[in-house]
Amino acid sequence: MRHRKFIIVVFACAILAGCGSQGAENAGLANMPLKTSDARLKIYRTDTLESAGDAARVRIDGREVANLGIGGSTMLDVPAGQHKIVVDNPLHPNVYEISLAAKPGERYALEVSPRSEATVARMFGVAGMLAESAANQNGGEFQIRVVESAERT
């Protein structure tokens, strides 16, 4: 009985530790005017239960900008131009990367979601994750895509 309670507590802590920040949208930024030299990015994570215990780390040009749990989001402005956006889980041996040619004055919505291939590979432990990452150059536990762009009105 004593060990059972301990196991339940350890399991609950492990689940909660991987949730990541929910990163409520920066409402203040959403209400501020966008500089004509910048683009605005809204990055959000889907609310699917795949990879529910893991946070999706988002980096833009090498700088970490968010750790998104299920349903989490963030908003930020970036200078117009070419940007490398990477999403990953530090415990996975691979990352998912896209390039974004941000136009001045434009707003972009980027969606982060779990990759089903990585979820299946994870069922086979470390060996499955290593095999999946070797087979996919653009891999990792999560993927990111631009779902919407709209010029400033």
Helices and strands as residue ranges (DSSP letters): H 2-17, H 27-30, E 38-45, E 56-60, E 63-68, E 73-79, E 81-88, E 96-102, E 106-114, H 116-122, H 125-135, E 142-151
